[in-house]
Amino acid sequence: MNALYFVYCFVILNSKLISLNGNPFIGYNVKQAEPHEFDFIVSISIKNYANTSIEEDYHICGGALITTRHILTSEHCKCDGSVEIEDYTVKIGHDLRNWEANFSIESWKSFKKCCCPLFRRETTCNDIAVLKLTEDIRSKIIREIELPVLNYSPIDQLYYKNASTAGWGNVNSTLRPRYMQKVVMKTISKEECLRNINEAPRIIESEKELRKNYILESNILCSNGNPVPGVVPYTVLGDGDSGSPLIIGKNQIIGINQANSPDYGPEYQAFDQILHVALYAHRKFIENQIKETRTFNCSET
């Protein structure tokens, strides 16, 4: 009896550990990022979030350090109007349980407030924001962090490139991966993205007319894990992956993770396209948010 009880406890514990350390991205080619591989990618969390039973801060979105005091992320990550700015926190580090540093947010500037509640499937929006921390990261991190390069290339110059993203998207409502995960996809053209969305199975009768009117705004860049809709391998974003950067080359940010489409549920994930807000249309907005305070890479003297 004791032996059986031990086996039972081991199975339950092991299943919980698997869930806790599971992949935030859903699909194939998902790997654990190396420590310090994406030092500039951060977790945006809410302190003591009321809708969860966990004690630690609750991860809601990813983001990217673009200066030593500014974070680039999604505007819709701040959709909960009941949460005050002082309840948000930005964490730097690879390990969800052992952050290297924790920062408060001074301001959250959105390009255009059109994404709360999160956009409907018939349209998208300018889902981008810049956060300003209350202090420079060098106040708590003495080692060097190599900041990314913001790539403002026109969207058609970014088609059919290998791209990656990383973060800690939620496994379910309470469990998250402990370590940063990463995945590689390929960007595709706007025309191919729309075709893939429109050719996905229409499983809900009320969605048929809606799908005919699906709009991809000019600033939306798409990616997927397979050029053939419905065929594995595929990749989709999990809850909590919004706001993380889309990266090409050596840490060049070309976009911000927004959502999946058409997002009809787990059995149709192989048809989903990943939507990203491209940076090219928002250069002036981003530069205006950071020009008030000149910040330097930690390696600069």
Backbone hydrogen bonds in HBPLUS format (Angstrom, degrees):
<---DONOR---> <-ACCEPTOR-->    atom                        ^
c    i                          cat <-CA-CA->   ^        H-A-AA   ^      H-
h    n   atom  resd res      DA  || num        DHA   H-A  angle D-A-AA Bond
n    s   type  num  typ     dist DA aas  dist angle  dist       angle   num
A0005-TYR N   A0001-MET O   2.92 MM   4  6.16 157.8  1.96 150.2 156.7     1
A0006-PHE N   A0002-ASN O   2.91 MM   4  6.13 151.5  1.99 143.9 151.6     2
A0007-VAL N   A0003-ALA O   2.99 MM   4  6.29 159.2  2.03 150.2 155.3     3
A0008-TYR N   A0004-LEU O   2.90 MM   4  6.14 161.2  1.93 149.8 155.2     4
A0009-CYS N   A0005-TYR O   2.94 MM   4  6.18 162.8  1.97 151.0 154.9     5
A0010-PHE N   A0006-PHE O   2.91 MM   4  6.12 155.0  1.97 148.0 155.4     6
A0011-VAL N   A0007-VAL O   2.95 MM   4  6.20 159.3  1.99 153.3 158.0     7
A0012-ILE N   A0008-TYR O   3.05 MM   4  6.31 165.7  2.07 153.3 156.8     8
A0013-LEU N   A0009-CYS O   2.90 MM   4  6.02 168.5  1.91 151.5 155.2     9
A0014-ASN N   A0010-PHE O   2.81 MM   4  5.88 160.7  1.85 147.5 153.8    10
A0015-SER N   A0011-VAL O   2.94 MM   4  6.10 154.8  2.00 146.1 152.6    11
A0016-LYS N   A0012-ILE O   3.09 MM   4  6.36 150.8  2.18 146.0 153.6    12
A0017-LEU N   A0013-LEU O   2.97 MM   4  6.28 154.6  2.04 150.4 157.5    13
A0018-ILE N   A0014-ASN O   2.93 MM   4  6.18 154.6  2.00 148.1 154.9    14
A0019-SER N   A0015-SER O   3.06 MM   4  6.26 156.8  2.11 141.8 147.7    15
A0020-LEU N   A0016-LYS O   2.86 MM   4  6.07 160.5  1.90 148.4 154.2    16
A0021-ASN N   A0017-LEU O   2.94 MM   4  6.04 150.8  2.03 146.2 153.1    17
A0022-GLY N   A0019-SER O   3.23 MM   3  4.93 165.7  2.25 102.3 104.4    18
A0026-ILE N   A0236-VAL O   3.09 MM 210  5.29 167.1  2.11 151.0 153.5    19
A0236-VAL N   A0026-ILE O   2.90 MM 210  5.29 151.4  1.98 150.4 157.4    20
A0028-TYR N   A0234-TYR O   2.89 MM 206  5.89 153.8  1.96 160.4 169.1    21
A0031-LYS N   A0182-LYS O   2.94 MM 151  5.43 163.2  1.97 153.4 158.9    22
A0182-LYS N   A0031-LYS O   2.73 MM 151  5.43 164.2  1.75 166.6 171.0    23
A0033-ALA N   A0180-MET O   2.89 MM 147  5.60 155.8  1.94 134.5 142.0    24
A0037-GLU N   A0034-GLU O   2.95 MM   3  5.19 155.6  2.01 136.4 133.3    25
A0041-ILE N   A0038-PHE O   3.03 MM   3  5.60 163.3  2.06 119.1 124.3    26
A0065-LEU N   A0040-PHE O   2.73 MM  25  4.95 166.0  1.75 148.4 152.4    27
A0042-VAL N   A0063-GLY O   2.90 MM  21  5.18 161.8  1.93 131.1 137.2    28
A0063-GLY N   A0042-VAL O   3.11 MM  21  5.18 124.7  2.43 142.6 141.8    29
A0043-SER N   A0091-LYS O   3.06 MM  48  5.15 164.6  2.08 147.0 151.5    30
A0091-LYS N   A0043-SER O   2.88 MM  48  5.15 164.0  1.91 150.4 155.9    31
A0044-ILE N   A0061-CYS O   2.85 MM  17  5.23 171.0  1.86 160.5 157.4    32
A0060-ILE N   A0044-ILE O   2.90 MM  16  5.99 175.1  1.90 157.8 159.2    33
A0061-CYS N   A0044-ILE O   3.30 MM  17  5.23 161.2  2.33 145.1 147.4    34
A0045-SER N   A0089-THR O   2.85 MM  44  5.23 172.6  1.86 160.9 163.3    35
A0089-THR N   A0045-SER O   2.90 MM  44  5.23 149.0  2.00 142.4 144.9    36
A0046-ILE N   A0058-TYR O   2.88 MM  12  5.16 149.3  1.97 131.7 139.6    37
A0058-TYR N   A0046-ILE O   2.88 MM  12  5.16 163.7  1.90 151.5 148.4    38
A0047-LYS N   A0087-ASP O   2.82 MM  40  5.41 168.9  1.83 163.2 167.0    39
A0052-THR N   A0049-TYR O   3.37 MM   3  6.01 162.9  2.40 121.4 122.3    40
A0062-GLY N   A0242-SER O   2.87 MM 180  6.08 164.0  1.90 161.6 164.3    41
A0064-ALA N   A0072-LEU O   2.93 MM   8  5.14 147.9  2.03 139.3 149.6    42
A0072-LEU N   A0064-ALA O   2.79 MM   8  5.14 161.5  1.82 145.2 149.4    43
A0066-ILE N   A0070-HIS O   2.95 MM   4  5.75 164.3  1.98 146.1 151.1    44
A0137-ILE N   A0068-THR O   2.89 MM  69  5.48 167.3  1.91 158.2 162.4    45
A0133-LEU N   A0069-ARG O   2.85 MM  64  5.29 171.3  1.86 159.1 161.9    46
A0071-ILE N   A0131-LEU O   2.86 MM  60  4.89 155.0  1.93 135.7 143.3    47
A0131-LEU N   A0071-ILE O   2.77 MM  60  4.89 159.9  1.81 145.4 151.3    48
A0073-THR N   A0129-ALA O   3.01 MM  56  5.38 165.0  2.04 151.9 153.2    49
A0129-ALA N   A0073-THR O   2.92 MM  56  5.38 149.4  2.02 145.0 140.9    50
A0077-CYS N   A0074-SER O   3.36 MM   3  5.68 161.3  2.40 105.1 110.6    51
A0078-LYS N   A0075-GLU O   3.20 MM   3  6.14 169.9  2.21 125.8 127.8    52
A0083-VAL N   A0080-ASP O   3.17 MM   3  5.81 168.4  2.19 119.5 123.1    53
A0087-ASP N   A0084-GLU O   2.88 MM   3  5.38 157.1  1.93 114.5 122.3    54
A0088-TYR N   A0085-ILE O   3.24 MM   3  5.63 161.7  2.28 109.4 114.8    55
A0090-VAL N   A0103-PHE O   2.81 MM  13  5.04 168.2  1.83 150.2 154.3    56
A0103-PHE N   A0090-VAL O   2.75 MM  13  5.04 157.7  1.79 149.1 156.6    57
A0092-ILE N   A0101-ALA O   2.97 MM   9  5.29 165.7  1.99 146.8 150.2    58
A0100-GLU N   A0092-ILE O   2.81 MM   8  5.66 140.0  1.97 145.7 158.9    59
A0101-ALA N   A0092-ILE O   3.22 MM   9  5.29 147.6  2.33 144.6 147.2    60
A0180-MET N   A0094-HIS O   3.11 MM  86  5.53 141.7  2.26 147.9 158.6    61
A0098-ASN N   A0095-ASP O   3.10 MM   3  5.21 145.4  2.22 103.0 113.3    62
A0096-LEU N   A0178-ARG O   2.49 MM  82  4.72 166.8  1.51 158.9 160.6    63
A0134-THR N   A0104-SER O   3.07 MM  30  5.72 157.9  2.12 135.7 136.3    64
A0106-GLU N   A0132-LYS O   2.67 MM  26  5.49 153.2  1.74 152.5 161.9    65
A0107-SER N   A0132-LYS O   3.29 MM  25  5.20 155.2  2.36 134.3 138.8    66
A0132-LYS N   A0107-SER O   2.93 MM  25  5.20 163.1  1.96 144.6 147.1    67
A0109-LYS N   A0130-VAL O   3.00 MM  21  5.32 166.8  2.02 152.8 149.1    68
A0130-VAL N   A0109-LYS O   2.85 MM  21  5.32 157.1  1.91 153.3 159.5    69
A0111-PHE N   A0128-ILE O   3.12 MM  17  5.96 168.4  2.14 162.6 160.0    70
A0114-CYS N   A0112-LYS O   2.89 MM   2  5.77 119.0  2.27 115.7  98.7    71
A0123-THR N   A0120-ARG O   3.31 MM   3  5.96 168.6  2.33 117.1 120.5    72
A0215-ILE N   A0122-GLU O   3.10 MM  93  5.75 133.2  2.33 109.0 122.0    73
A0127-ASP N   A0125-CYS O   2.89 MM   2  5.47 131.0  2.14 107.0  92.0    74
A0128-ILE N   A0126-ASN O   3.02 MM   2  5.85 129.6  2.28 108.5  93.7    75
A0139-SER N   A0136-ASP O   2.95 MM   3  5.74 166.5  1.97 123.1 127.3    76
A0140-LYS N   A0137-ILE O   3.07 MM   3  5.76 160.0  2.11 117.0 122.2    77
A0141-ILE N   A0137-ILE O   2.88 MM   4  5.94 152.2  1.96 153.5 162.2    78
A0149-VAL N   A0251-ASN O   3.01 MM 102  6.37 161.6  2.04 152.9 158.9    79
A0253-ILE N   A0149-VAL O   2.78 MM 104  6.14 152.7  1.85 161.7 170.7    80
A0151-ASN N   A0253-ILE O   2.86 MM 102  5.65 168.3  1.88 152.3 155.1    81
A0157-GLN N   A0154-PRO O   2.96 MM   3  5.60 153.4  2.03 119.2 127.5    82
A0158-LEU N   A0155-ILE O   3.04 MM   3  5.33 161.4  2.07 111.4 116.8    83
A0160-TYR N   A0187-THR O   2.91 MM  27  4.77 130.9  2.15 100.8 112.1    84
A0187-THR N   A0161-LYS O   2.95 MM  26  5.35 162.0  1.98 148.4 150.7    85
A0163-ALA N   A0185-MET O   3.06 MM  22  5.42 166.5  2.08 130.8 135.0    86
A0185-MET N   A0163-ALA O   2.77 MM  22  5.42 163.3  1.79 161.4 167.3    87
A0164-SER N   A0247-ILE O   2.84 MM  83  5.15 156.0  1.90 143.7 151.8    88
A0247-ILE N   A0164-SER O   2.81 MM  83  5.15 165.9  1.83 157.8 161.6    89
A0165-THR N   A0183-VAL O   3.14 MM  18  5.81 147.8  2.25 154.8 164.3    90
A0183-VAL N   A0165-THR O   3.04 MM  18  5.81 146.7  2.16 162.7 168.9    91
A0167-GLY N   A0181-GLN O   2.92 MM  14  5.53 149.4  2.01 150.1 159.9    92
A0181-GLN N   A0167-GLY O   2.97 MM  14  5.53 175.4  1.97 155.7 155.4    93
A0170-ASN N   A0239-ASP O   2.31 MM  69  5.19 142.8  1.43 157.6 172.4    94
A0171-VAL N   A0175-LEU O   2.83 MM   4  5.49 147.8  1.93 142.0 151.5    95
A0172-ASN N   A0175-LEU O   3.32 MM   3  5.48 156.6  2.38 142.5 143.5    96
A0186-LYS N   A0224-ASN O   3.10 MM  38  5.79 154.2  2.17 151.9 158.7    97
A0224-ASN N   A0186-LYS O   3.11 MM  38  5.79 152.4  2.18 147.9 151.9    98
A0188-ILE N   A0222-CYS O   2.99 MM  34  5.72 156.8  2.05 137.5 139.1    99
A0193-CYS N   A0189-SER O   2.96 MM   4  6.16 156.5  2.02 147.4 154.5   100
A0194-LEU N   A0190-LYS O   2.97 MM   4  6.20 165.7  1.99 152.6 155.2   101
A0195-ARG N   A0191-GLU O   3.01 MM   4  6.18 158.1  2.06 145.1 151.7   102
A0196-ASN N   A0192-GLU O   2.92 MM   4  6.11 158.8  1.96 149.0 154.3   103
A0197-ILE N   A0193-CYS O   2.96 MM   4  6.23 156.7  2.01 150.3 156.8   104
A0198-ASN N   A0194-LEU O   2.90 MM   4  6.06 166.3  1.92 152.9 156.6   105
A0199-GLU N   A0195-ARG O   2.98 MM   4  6.04 135.8  2.18 142.1 153.2   106
A0200-ALA N   A0197-ILE O   3.31 MM   3  5.44 158.2  2.36 102.3 108.8   107
A0207-GLU N   A0204-ILE O   2.91 MM   3  5.36 151.7  1.99 114.2 123.4   108
A0208-LYS N   A0205-GLU O   3.25 MM   3  5.74 163.6  2.28 114.6 119.1   109
A0211-ARG N   A0207-GLU O   2.82 MM   4  5.95 157.2  1.87 160.2 164.6   110
A0212-LYS N   A0208-LYS O   3.30 MM   4  6.60 142.2  2.45 140.2 149.3   111
A0212-LYS N   A0209-GLU O   3.17 MM   3  5.22 127.0  2.47  95.7 109.1   112
A0213-ASN N   A0210-LEU O   3.09 MM   3  5.43 137.4  2.28 103.8 115.0   113
A0214-TYR N   A0211-ARG O   3.26 MM   3  5.09 164.6  2.29 106.3 106.0   114
A0220-ILE N   A0217-GLU O   3.08 MM   3  5.65 165.3  2.10 126.0 126.1   115
A0278-ALA N   A0219-ASN O   2.74 MM  59  5.35 163.5  1.76 171.5 173.7   116
A0221-LEU N   A0276-HIS O   2.80 MM  55  5.08 165.8  1.82 151.4 156.0   117
A0276-HIS N   A0221-LEU O   2.77 MM  55  5.08 144.8  1.89 154.7 165.7   118
A0223-SER N   A0274-ILE O   2.98 MM  51  5.21 144.2  2.11 141.3 150.1   119
A0274-ILE N   A0223-SER O   2.89 MM  51  5.21 167.6  1.91 170.3 166.3   120
A0231-VAL N   A0228-VAL O   3.16 MM   3  5.72 156.4  2.22 141.7 141.8   121
A0230-GLY N   A0270-ALA O   3.03 MM  40  4.55 154.5  2.09 118.8 115.2   122
A0241-ASP N   A0238-GLY O   3.01 MM   3  5.65 153.4  2.09 145.6 144.5   123
A0244-SER N   A0241-ASP O   3.43 MM   3  6.04 165.8  2.46 129.5 132.9   124
A0243-GLY N   A0257-ASN O   2.99 MM  14  5.12 174.0  2.00 135.3 133.7   125
A0257-ASN N   A0244-SER O   2.86 MM  13  5.50 176.1  1.86 169.2 170.4   126
A0246-LEU N   A0255-GLY O   2.79 MM   9  4.90 161.1  1.82 133.4 132.4   127
A0254-ILE N   A0246-LEU O   2.90 MM   8  5.78 163.2  1.93 159.4 165.2   128
A0248-ILE N   A0252-GLN O   2.92 MM   4  5.29 156.4  1.98 146.5 152.9   129
A0252-GLN N   A0248-ILE O   3.00 MM   4  5.29 158.3  2.05 163.2 166.9   130
A0279-LEU N   A0254-ILE O   3.16 MM  25  5.76 150.7  2.25 134.1 133.7   131
A0256-ILE N   A0277-VAL O   2.95 MM  21  5.12 140.2  2.11 125.7 137.6   132
A0277-VAL N   A0256-ILE O   2.88 MM  21  5.12 154.8  1.95 146.3 148.0   133
A0258-GLN N   A0275-LEU O   2.89 MM  17  5.53 151.9  1.97 159.8 152.7   134
A0259-ALA N   A0275-LEU O   3.40 MM  16  5.35 153.6  2.47 127.6 134.3   135
A0275-LEU N   A0259-ALA O   2.79 MM  16  5.35 178.8  1.79 166.0 166.2   136
A0261-SER N   A0273-GLN O   2.86 MM  12  5.24 142.6  2.00 147.3 158.0   137
A0273-GLN N   A0261-SER O   2.62 MM  12  5.24 163.5  1.64 147.9 151.3   138
A0268-TYR N   A0265-GLY O   2.96 MM   3  5.63 159.5  2.00 123.9 130.6   139
A0269-GLN N   A0266-PRO O   3.28 MM   3  5.21 170.0  2.29 109.9 110.0   140
A0271-PHE N   A0268-TYR O   3.01 MM   3  5.72 164.5  2.03 121.2 126.3   141
A0272-ASP N   A0269-GLN O   3.05 MM   3  5.16 151.3  2.13 104.6 113.3   142
A0282-HIS N   A0279-LEU O   2.83 MM   3  5.34 159.1  1.87 123.2 130.5   143
A0286-ILE N   A0282-HIS O   2.97 MM   4  6.19 170.9  1.98 161.4 163.3   144
A0287-GLU N   A0283-ARG O   2.91 MM   4  6.07 172.3  1.91 158.7 161.1   145
A0288-ASN N   A0284-LYS O   2.89 MM   4  5.94 151.6  1.97 145.9 153.8   146
A0289-GLN N   A0285-PHE O   3.19 MM   4  6.42 142.3  2.34 143.5 152.4   147
A0289-GLN N   A0286-ILE O   3.16 MM   3  5.32 128.4  2.44  98.2 111.1   148
A0290-ILE N   A0286-ILE O   3.33 MM   4  6.65 141.3  2.49 145.1 154.7   149
A0291-LYS N   A0287-GLU O   3.00 MM   4  5.87 133.6  2.22 148.2 158.1   150
A0300-GLU N   A0297-ASN O   2.92 MM   3  5.39 159.1  1.96 115.4 122.2   151
